[in-house]
């Protein structure tokens, strides 16, 4: 590779590696900053039915209002548990289409809201849940 191509490739790689840091600094990834009602969770990885099938899902929670963000942050372990219960041991064929994934998303939202309501008395702080990355293997 020539020197110019090597430098261009290194610059592109550096930009791709630093981009998530930049987004977090602007409040897009972590939530809780300014008027951003979204809270990013760590990826959830579960086993699916069959030999060596896995699902990796990146999830963003949407608060009913920015002031609810701190409440949602406190209950991340509860939300992760609910996601694992809803997503694990599913047949990969039941997750193949966008309609299938939308059904699972709504099921996960309802399970998370129910658990939040049982724990705190209200599930209103959690407005929605989004799968921002969905990878099956």
C-alpha positions in Angstrom: 0.0 0.0 0.0 1.3 3.5 -0.7 1.9 6.0 2.0 -1.1 8.1 1.0 -3.5 5.2 1.0 -2.1 4.0 4.4 -2.6 7.4 5.9 -6.1 7.7 4.5 -7.0 4.2 5.8 -5.6 5.1 9.3 -7.6 8.3 9.4 -10.8 6.5 8.4 -10.1 3.9 11.1 -9.5 6.6 13.7 -12.7 8.4 12.7 -14.7 5.2 13.0 -13.2 4.4 16.4 -13.7 7.9 17.8 -17.2 8.4 16.5 -19.0 6.6 19.4 -17.1 8.7 21.8 -18.2 11.9 20.1 -21.8 10.8 20.1 -21.7 10.0 23.8 -20.1 13.4 24.5 -23.0 15.1 22.7 -25.5 13.1 24.8 -26.8 10.8 22.1 -25.6 7.6 23.6 -26.0 7.8 27.4 -29.2 9.7 27.9 -29.8 12.0 30.8 -28.2 15.0 29.1 -30.3 18.0 28.3 -33.7 17.2 26.7 -32.6 13.8 25.4 -35.2 11.3 26.6 -33.2 8.2 25.5 -31.0 5.9 27.6 -28.7 3.4 25.9 -28.3 0.0 27.6 -25.4 -2.3 27.2 -25.9 -5.0 24.6 -28.1 -8.0 25.7 -26.9 -11.4 24.4 -29.0 -14.5 24.8 -29.1 -18.1 23.6 -31.7 -19.0 21.0 -33.1 -22.5 20.4 -30.9 -24.8 18.4 -27.2 -25.5 18.2 -25.1 -22.4 18.9 -27.7 -19.8 18.0 -27.3 -16.4 19.7 -29.0 -13.1 19.6 -27.3 -9.8 20.4 -29.6 -6.8 20.8 -28.6 -3.1 21.5 -31.4 -1.4 23.3 -32.4 2.2 23.9 -35.1 3.1 26.4 -37.2 6.2 25.9 -38.3 8.1 29.0 -41.7 9.8 29.3 -39.8 13.0 30.1 -36.1 13.9 30.6 -36.6 14.2 34.4 -37.5 10.4 34.5 -34.0 9.5 33.2 -32.5 9.0 36.6 -35.3 6.7 37.7 -34.8 4.6 34.6 -31.0 4.4 35.1 -31.6 2.9 38.6 -33.6 0.1 37.2 -31.3 -1.0 34.3 -30.7 -4.4 36.0 -34.4 -5.0 36.2 -34.9 -4.1 32.5 -31.9 -6.3 31.5 -33.5 -9.2 33.3 -36.8 -8.7 31.6 -35.2 -8.5 28.2 -33.3 -11.7 28.8 -36.5 -13.5 29.9 -38.4 -12.3 26.8 -35.7 -12.9 24.3 -33.9 -16.1 25.4 -34.6 -19.6 24.1 -36.7 -18.4 21.1 -36.7 -20.1 17.8 -34.6 -18.0 15.4 -37.3 -18.4 12.7 -39.7 -16.4 15.0 -37.4 -13.4 14.9 -36.7 -13.4 11.1 -39.1 -10.7 9.8 -39.6 -7.1 10.8 -43.1 -7.9 12.0 -41.6 -10.6 14.3 -39.1 -8.2 15.8 -41.8 -5.6 16.3 -43.9 -8.1 18.2 -41.0 -9.0 20.4 -40.2 -5.3 21.0 -43.7 -4.7 22.2 -43.6 -7.8 24.3 -40.4 -6.6 25.9 -41.8 -3.1 26.5 -44.8 -4.5 28.3 -42.7 -6.9 30.4 -40.4 -4.0 31.4 -43.3 -1.7 32.2 -45.0 -4.3 34.3 -41.8 -5.0 36.3 -41.2 -1.3 36.8 -44.8 -0.9 38.0 -44.5 -3.8 40.4 -41.2 -2.4 41.8 -42.1 1.3 42.0 -45.9 1.5 41.8 -45.8 3.1 38.3 -44.5 2.1 34.9 -45.1 5.5 33.3 -41.5 6.6 33.3 -40.7 4.1 30.6 -42.4 5.3 27.4 -40.8 3.0 24.8 -38.0 0.6 24.0 -36.1 0.4 20.7 -33.8 -2.2 19.3 -31.0 -0.2 17.7 -29.1 -3.3 16.7 -30.4 -6.8 16.2 -27.9 -9.5 15.3 -28.7 -13.3 15.1 -26.1 -15.9 14.6 
